[in-house]
Amino acid sequence: MTKYRWQFRNYGWVKVNVDGSVSTFKSRAAIARALLEGLKFAWAKGYRRVEIESDNSVLVAIIQNGLGANNNYNEIRLIQE
């Protein structure tokens, strides 16, 4: 049996984790909204070093590659602003 233990990140960093399976337009939009709300919460608390985690590889790729401006999801455009 392998034991996994949460490890403390570098000081000053927080993580927003929005895991969940998606396959439909609404589901992806819901995860983008959850990510946006998590980021807004972290930013409101003064954190600027925020790591995001999601098992939605399409959403992560869109954000990492700066493709939010050309995306149909308002939430993704707002994340990248």
N, C-alpha and C positions, 0 to 999 in steps of 0.2 A: 504494500500500500504506500502510495506516495502522498506525502503531506504537503499541502500548499499553504503558505502563510502570507497574509497581506504584508507588503513592505511599504514603509513610509517613504514617500517621494521627497525629492529635494525641497528644502524649506522655501516657502513662497509659492509653490505650485499647488493647484487643485485639479481634480479630474471630474469631468462630466461624462457619465456613462449612460448611453441610451441604447442598450441592446434590445433586440426584438426582431423576429422574423418578419419579412415584408415581401409581398409579391404584387400588391395592388397599388394604384395611384393614391388612394386614401391612406393606406398604411405608411407609405413612404412620406407623405405629407405630415402624418401624425408624428413620425419619428423626427422629421426636420423641425417640427414645432416644439417637441420635447427638448431637442438640442438647443434651439434658440432660447427657450425659457431657462434652461440650465445655465447657458452662457450669460444671459441677462442677470440672473441671480448672482453668479460669480463676479461679474463686473460691478454690480451694485454693492457688493461686499468689499470692493477694492482690489480684487485679484485681476491681474493682467496676464499672468502666466497660467494658462488653462490648457490642459490636455484633454482632448476629446477621444472617446472610445465608442465604437459602434460595430456591430457585426453586419451592418448594411454596407457592403463594399462599394456599391454604386454611390451612395450618399457621401461616403468618405472620399472617394475619388473626385467627385464633383467639387467638394470643398478644398481638398488638397491642390487641385489643379486650377483653382480660380475660375471655375466655369459657372459660378452662381449668377453672373449677370445675364447669361444666355439661357437660364433655366426657367421652367414654368412655375417653380415653387417660390412664392414670395418669401418664405422663411429662409431659404438658402441665400437669396439675394441679401436679406437683412443680416445674416450671419457674416457675410463677406464685406459688409460696409464698415 
